[in-house]
């Protein structure tokens, strides 16, 4: 064998060894994930649907993966502070986001976001908590039709609970859009959270209120508010007598406080798939379903292939509703 041919073959074998070693290392690294602690950042305070559902998910993932899965609350800036930390994290699957509908539409009420909503890696929407439209128990409006008729007659005299953005405002705007009334003619009364919205409604400080089913739960039990509509796809277990928007003839009122898991931008596909597979199993786990029910939520099933499309569609609707 000539010296040149020997050198060529030696070089070729070296290149092949490097390629195969790199491929083998990549395969091994894919197989090993996860091997260490995982932080799921929830960018709001503890106690809400995103926090509760993420903690249920984290507990089940600990059992499945045998590694610590920690829920870390990082509130502030209408979810911007915690979300930004995930965007800045290394895309290795060890810092993830407990995501929510309100965080996705934050750009419509938080100006100059330091990140692009669609840059994050959407993995799974695993649960939802619907919103209720409710009136004080002593309200003359017994049904949604009664309330709708009054809004159409005297929109300027209507006061409703608002949080300036998020799912509550989105729900009310969907309602006004569906009944063909300019929401700017009515008066928003600001609340700092779901429990305060329930208090405003129960006390008759607003004509009607909107908040999550879990937030209104105590007031419903106490008989101080009357729910007229629920935004879930089907009747909701905690308020089985309340009709859905679709039943009432308003299929475009669809907003729910969905909860999910997202990752930093450029999360490797194999890591995203590990999460997707695990969450596919968890959302069908009877233990998970039972724990969600206790927290006034139900499972949802948007996966790695469908979540981004669903979120994109919601952003298109939000752009229309918040452009007023």
NUSE-32758 format. One record per residue (C-alpha): x, y, z; chain; residue in one letter. Coordinates in Angstrom, 2 decimals. Example, Ala and Ser with C-alpha at 12.3 -4.5 7.8 and 13.67 -1.06 7.14 Angstrom:
REM NUSE-32758
<<12.30 -4.50 7.80> "A" "a">
<<13.67 -1.06 7.14> "A" "s">
This chain:
REM NUSE-32758
<<0.00 0.00 0.00> "A" "x">
<<1.38 3.40 -0.94> "A" "x">
<<2.22 5.89 1.77> "A" "x">
<<-0.35 8.39 0.44> "A" "x">
<<-3.10 5.76 0.40> "A" "x">
<<-2.20 4.69 3.94> "A" "x">
<<-2.33 8.28 5.17> "A" "x">
<<-5.70 8.77 3.41> "A" "x">
<<-7.23 5.63 4.96> "A" "x">
<<-5.87 6.52 8.40> "A" "x">
<<-7.39 9.98 8.14> "A" "x">
<<-10.69 8.56 6.93> "A" "x">
<<-10.83 6.12 9.83> "A" "x">
<<-10.07 8.97 12.26> "A" "x">
<<-12.90 11.08 10.82> "A" "x">
<<-15.32 8.15 11.00> "A" "x">
<<-14.29 7.47 14.60> "A" "x">
<<-14.92 11.11 15.56> "A" "x">
<<-18.33 11.10 13.82> "A" "x">
<<-19.39 7.81 15.38> "A" "x">
<<-18.11 8.83 18.81> "A" "x">
<<-20.06 12.10 18.59> "A" "x">
<<-23.18 10.25 17.44> "A" "x">
<<-22.80 7.71 20.24> "A" "x">
<<-22.31 10.48 22.80> "A" "x">
<<-25.43 12.22 21.47> "A" "x">
<<-27.48 9.03 21.69> "A" "x">
<<-26.23 8.37 25.21> "A" "x">
<<-27.02 11.94 26.29> "A" "x">
<<-30.52 11.59 24.85> "A" "x">
<<-31.05 8.33 26.70> "A" "x">
<<-29.83 9.74 30.01> "A" "x">
<<-32.23 12.70 30.31> "A" "x">
<<-33.22 13.52 33.01> "A" "x">
<<-30.37 12.77 35.37> "A" "x">
<<-30.57 15.67 37.82> "A" "x">
<<-32.93 18.09 39.54> "A" "x">
<<-35.47 19.96 37.43> "A" "x">
<<-36.94 23.36 38.30> "A" "x">
<<-40.36 24.26 36.93> "A" "x">
<<-40.75 28.01 37.35> "A" "x">
<<-44.29 29.24 37.99> "A" "x">
<<-44.22 33.01 37.41> "A" "x">
<<-47.08 33.81 39.82> "A" "x">
<<-47.75 33.41 43.53> "A" "x">
<<-48.71 30.02 45.03> "A" "x">
<<-52.30 28.86 45.23> "A" "x">
<<-53.72 29.50 41.76> "A" "x">
<<-54.59 26.91 39.14> "A" "x">
<<-51.18 27.06 37.45> "A" "x">
<<-49.32 26.57 40.72> "A" "x">
<<-51.61 23.77 41.93> "A" "x">
<<-51.67 21.83 38.66> "A" "x">
<<-47.90 22.18 38.20> "A" "x">
<<-47.32 20.77 41.68> "A" "x">
<<-49.52 17.78 40.86> "A" "x">
<<-47.52 17.22 37.67> "A" "x">
<<-44.20 17.62 39.50> "A" "x">
<<-45.12 15.03 42.13> "A" "x">
<<-46.01 12.47 39.50> "A" "x">
<<-42.86 13.22 37.48> "A" "x">
<<-40.71 12.62 40.58> "A" "x">
<<-42.20 9.15 40.86> "A" "x">
<<-41.75 8.47 37.16> "A" "x">
<<-38.24 9.83 36.62> "A" "x">
<<-36.68 9.32 40.06> "A" "x">
<<-35.16 12.81 40.13> "A" "x">
<<-36.17 15.94 42.10> "A" "x">
<<-38.75 18.03 40.24> "A" "x">
<<-39.14 21.33 42.04> "A" "x">
<<-41.86 23.96 41.60> "A" "x">
<<-40.34 27.42 42.06> "A" "x">
<<-42.65 30.44 42.32> "A" "x">
<<-41.14 33.60 40.79> "A" "x">
<<-43.98 36.16 40.71> "A" "x">
<<-43.73 39.73 39.48> "A" "x">
<<-44.38 41.91 36.47> "A" "x">
<<-47.60 40.12 35.50> "A" "x">
<<-45.64 36.86 35.05> "A" "x">
<<-42.83 38.51 33.04> "A" "x">
<<-40.05 38.11 35.63> "A" "x">
<<-40.34 34.34 36.04> "A" "x">
<<-41.01 33.73 32.36> "A" "x">
<<-37.92 35.72 31.38> "A" "x">
<<-35.79 33.55 33.65> "A" "x">
<<-36.88 30.49 31.70> "A" "x">
<<-36.10 32.21 28.39> "A" "x">
<<-32.59 32.96 29.64> "A" "x">
<<-32.00 29.44 30.97> "A" "x">
<<-29.85 26.90 29.18> "A" "x">
<<-32.07 24.85 26.83> "A" "x">
<<-31.23 21.55 28.51> "A" "x">
<<-34.57 20.62 30.07> "A" "x">
<<-33.60 21.41 33.66> "A" "x">
<<-35.36 24.79 33.83> "A" "x">
<<-38.92 24.71 32.55> "A" "x">
<<-42.01 26.93 32.70> "A" "x">
<<-45.34 26.23 34.34> "A" "x">
<<-47.28 27.95 31.58> "A" "x">
<<-50.76 29.45 31.45> "A" "x">
<<-53.09 31.19 29.03> "A" "x">
<<-52.66 34.53 30.83> "A" "x">
<<-48.87 34.37 30.43> "A" "x">
<<-49.26 33.77 26.69> "A" "x">
<<-51.41 36.85 26.09> "A" "x">
<<-49.36 39.06 28.42> "A" "x">
<<-48.10 41.02 25.44> "A" "x">
<<-51.52 42.60 24.98> "A" "x">
<<-51.41 44.39 28.33> "A" "x">
<<-47.68 44.41 29.17> "A" "x">
<<-45.87 46.63 26.70> "A" "x">
<<-42.31 46.03 25.52> "A" "x">
<<-42.01 42.40 26.59> "A" "x">
<<-38.34 41.37 26.83> "A" "x">
<<-39.07 38.15 24.90> "A" "x">
<<-41.22 36.88 22.05> "A" "x">
<<-44.18 34.75 23.15> "A" "x">
<<-43.85 32.19 20.36> "A" "x">
<<-40.09 31.74 20.86> "A" "x">
<<-40.56 29.42 23.82> "A" "x">
<<-40.91 25.68 23.30> "A" "x">
<<-44.55 24.75 23.87> "A" "x">
<<-44.80 21.15 25.01> "A" "x">
<<-48.16 20.32 26.55> "A" "x">
<<-51.40 21.82 27.84> "A" "x">
<<-52.36 19.40 30.61> "A" "x">
<<-55.31 20.97 32.47> "A" "x">
<<-57.85 23.74 32.45> "A" "x">
<<-59.93 25.74 34.89> "A" "x">
<<-62.90 27.38 33.19> "A" "x">
<<-64.20 30.85 33.85> "A" "x">
<<-67.66 31.72 35.10> "A" "x">
<<-69.80 34.72 34.34> "A" "x">
<<-71.79 35.39 37.50> "A" "x">
<<-74.11 37.95 39.10> "A" "x">
<<-74.93 38.73 42.73> "A" "x">
<<-77.49 36.34 44.18> "A" "x">
<<-79.97 39.20 44.56> "A" "x">
<<-79.54 40.36 40.96> "A" "x">
<<-82.70 40.70 38.88> "A" "x">
<<-80.89 38.84 36.09> "A" "x">
<<-81.76 35.17 36.48> "A" "x">
<<-80.25 33.93 33.23> "A" "x">
<<-77.55 34.98 30.78> "A" "x">
<<-80.32 36.07 28.40> "A" "x">
<<-81.56 38.52 31.03> "A" "x">
<<-78.08 39.94 31.53> "A" "x">
<<-77.43 40.14 27.78> "A" "x">
<<-80.65 42.04 27.17> "A" "x">
<<-79.73 44.61 29.81> "A" "x">
<<-76.21 45.04 28.43> "A" "x">
<<-77.66 45.70 25.00> "A" "x">
<<-80.19 48.20 26.41> "A" "x">
<<-77.89 50.11 28.74> "A" "x">
<<-74.21 49.23 28.19> "A" "x">
<<-73.07 52.46 29.90> "A" "x">
<<-74.71 51.39 33.17> "A" "x">
<<-72.96 48.02 33.27> "A" "x">
<<-69.97 47.46 35.56> "A" "x">
<<-67.94 44.25 35.37> "A" "x">
<<-64.91 42.80 37.13> "A" "x">
<<-61.62 43.15 35.29> "A" "x">
<<-57.96 42.50 35.95> "A" "x">
<<-56.77 44.63 33.04> "A" "x">
<<-55.77 41.59 31.03> "A" "x">
<<-55.47 37.84 31.19> "A" "x">
<<-58.23 35.28 30.96> "A" "x">
<<-60.81 37.27 32.94> "A" "x">
<<-60.67 40.25 30.59> "A" "x">
<<-60.43 37.92 27.60> "A" "x">
<<-63.61 36.11 28.68> "A" "x">
<<-65.60 39.32 29.09> "A" "x">
<<-64.36 40.61 25.74> "A" "x">
<<-65.37 37.35 24.07> "A" "x">
<<-68.82 37.73 25.64> "A" "x">
<<-69.26 41.31 24.43> "A" "x">
<<-67.98 40.38 20.99> "A" "x">
<<-70.45 37.49 20.81> "A" "x">
<<-73.44 39.69 21.71> "A" "x">
<<-72.32 42.54 19.45> "A" "x">
<<-71.78 45.26 22.08> "A" "x">
<<-68.78 47.61 22.30> "A" "x">
<<-67.06 46.73 25.57> "A" "x">
<<-65.66 50.25 25.86> "A" "x">
<<-69.17 51.47 26.66> "A" "x">
<<-69.22 49.49 29.91> "A" "x">
<<-67.20 50.12 33.04> "A" "x">
<<-64.42 47.77 34.20> "A" "x">
<<-63.92 47.54 37.95> "A" "x">
<<-60.40 46.40 38.69> "A" "x">
<<-59.64 43.48 41.00> "A" "x">
<<-56.26 42.10 42.07> "A" "x">
<<-57.27 38.47 41.81> "A" "x">
<<-60.03 35.91 41.60> "A" "x">
<<-61.06 36.05 45.23> "A" "x">
<<-61.44 39.83 45.07> "A" "x">
<<-63.51 39.52 41.90> "A" "x">
<<-65.80 37.11 43.73> "A" "x">
<<-66.11 39.57 46.64> "A" "x">
<<-66.98 42.43 44.28> "A" "x">
<<-69.62 40.29 42.61> "A" "x">
<<-71.14 38.97 45.82> "A" "x">
<<-71.30 42.47 47.28> "A" "x">
<<-73.14 43.90 44.30> "A" "x">
<<-70.32 46.30 43.43> "A" "x">
<<-70.57 45.17 39.79> "A" "x">
<<-73.42 44.16 37.52> "A" "x">
<<-71.63 40.94 36.75> "A" "x">
<<-68.29 39.37 37.33> "A" "x">
<<-65.94 36.94 35.63> "A" "x">
<<-63.46 34.70 37.38> "A" "x">
<<-62.38 31.08 37.60> "A" "x">
<<-64.69 28.37 38.87> "A" "x">
<<-62.34 27.77 41.80> "A" "x">
<<-62.35 31.47 42.77> "A" "x">
<<-66.14 31.61 42.75> "A" "x">
<<-66.51 28.28 44.55> "A" "x">
<<-66.82 29.61 48.13> "A" "x">
<<-69.29 32.33 47.06> "A" "x">
<<-71.41 29.81 45.20> "A" "x">
<<-71.44 27.53 48.23> "A" "x">
<<-72.41 30.48 50.42> "A" "x">
<<-75.21 31.42 48.04> "A" "x">
<<-73.93 34.95 47.47> "A" "x">
<<-73.41 34.71 43.70> "A" "x">
<<-75.37 33.12 40.87> "A" "x">
<<-73.26 31.70 38.00> "A" "x">
<<-74.88 32.09 34.58> "A" "x">
<<-72.30 30.59 32.22> "A" "x">
<<-69.22 28.40 32.31> "A" "x">
<<-66.59 28.47 29.55> "A" "x">
<<-65.62 24.78 29.68> "A" "x">
<<-66.21 22.52 26.69> "A" "x">
<<-68.61 20.42 28.74> "A" "x">
<<-70.52 21.06 31.96> "A" "x">
<<-68.05 21.47 34.77> "A" "x">
<<-68.11 19.03 37.72> "A" "x">
<<-68.11 21.66 40.47> "A" "x">
<<-71.02 23.60 38.89> "A" "x">
<<-72.97 20.90 37.03> "A" "x">
<<-76.15 22.99 36.78> "A" "x">
<<-74.45 25.89 35.01> "A" "x">
<<-74.81 25.77 31.19> "A" "x">
<<-71.80 26.08 28.91> "A" "x">
<<-71.42 28.97 26.50> "A" "x">
<<-72.05 26.63 23.59> "A" "x">
<<-75.30 25.41 25.14> "A" "x">
<<-76.41 29.03 25.44> "A" "x">
<<-75.66 29.74 21.79> "A" "x">
<<-72.25 31.39 22.16> "A" "x">
<<-69.66 28.86 20.91> "A" "x">
<<-67.04 31.58 20.48> "A" "x">
<<-66.81 32.16 24.26> "A" "x">
<<-64.09 29.60 24.77> "A" "x">
<<-61.53 31.10 27.15> "A" "x">
<<-60.29 28.83 29.91> "A" "x">
<<-57.38 29.21 32.27> "A" "x">
<<-55.36 26.41 30.71> "A" "x">
<<-52.15 25.22 32.32> "A" "x">
<<-49.20 23.65 30.60> "A" "x">
<<-45.48 23.02 30.44> "A" "x">
<<-43.15 24.96 28.16> "A" "x">
<<-39.39 25.14 27.82> "A" "x">
<<-36.80 27.73 26.86> "A" "x">
<<-36.29 28.65 23.21> "A" "x">
<<-34.40 26.02 21.20> "A" "x">
<<-35.08 23.15 23.59> "A" "x">
<<-33.70 20.03 21.86> "A" "x">
<<-36.36 17.91 20.20> "A" "x">
<<-35.44 14.73 22.06> "A" "x">
<<-35.88 16.47 25.45> "A" "x">
<<-39.21 17.94 24.39> "A" "x">
<<-40.31 14.47 23.36> "A" "x">
<<-39.36 13.01 26.75> "A" "x">
<<-41.63 15.59 28.39> "A" "x">
<<-44.38 15.01 25.86> "A" "x">
<<-44.38 11.26 26.42> "A" "x">
<<-44.41 11.63 30.21> "A" "x">
<<-47.26 14.13 30.16> "A" "x">
<<-49.28 11.99 27.74> "A" "x">
<<-49.19 9.26 30.40> "A" "x">
<<-49.87 11.56 33.34> "A" "x">
<<-52.99 13.28 31.98> "A" "x">
<<-54.66 9.88 31.68> "A" "x">
<<-53.59 8.74 35.14> "A" "x">
<<-56.67 8.38 37.42> "A" "x">
<<-54.62 9.77 40.33> "A" "x">
<<-53.94 12.93 38.33> "A" "x">
<<-57.60 13.31 37.28> "A" "x">
<<-58.79 12.91 40.88> "A" "x">
<<-56.31 15.48 42.22> "A" "x">
<<-57.30 17.97 39.53> "A" "x">
<<-60.97 17.56 40.38> "A" "x">
<<-60.23 18.39 44.00> "A" "x">
<<-58.59 21.61 42.78> "A" "x">
<<-61.56 22.52 40.51> "A" "x">
<<-59.78 21.63 37.28> "A" "x">
<<-60.07 19.00 34.55> "A" "x">
<<-57.45 17.43 32.25> "A" "x">
<<-56.69 18.86 28.83> "A" "x">
<<-54.89 17.18 25.95> "A" "x">
<<-52.90 19.50 23.68> "A" "x">
<<-49.57 17.82 23.03> "A" "x">
<<-46.21 18.65 21.45> "A" "x">
<<-47.74 18.56 17.98> "A" "x">
<<-50.89 20.60 18.69> "A" "x">
<<-50.12 23.10 21.47> "A" "x">
<<-48.28 25.66 19.34> "A" "x">
<<-51.07 25.71 16.77> "A" "x">
<<-53.67 26.18 19.50> "A" "x">
<<-51.70 28.99 21.15> "A" "x">
<<-51.18 30.73 17.81> "A" "x">
<<-54.92 30.68 17.17> "A" "x">
<<-55.60 32.13 20.64> "A" "x">
<<-53.15 34.95 19.98> "A" "x">
<<-54.99 35.78 16.75> "A" "x">
<<-58.29 36.00 18.64> "A" "x">
<<-56.67 38.05 21.41> "A" "x">
<<-55.25 40.47 18.85> "A" "x">
<<-58.76 41.14 17.60> "A" "x">
<<-60.33 41.47 21.03> "A" "x">
<<-57.64 43.65 22.60> "A" "x">
<<-57.27 45.97 19.60> "A" "x">
<<-60.21 48.04 20.88> "A" "x">
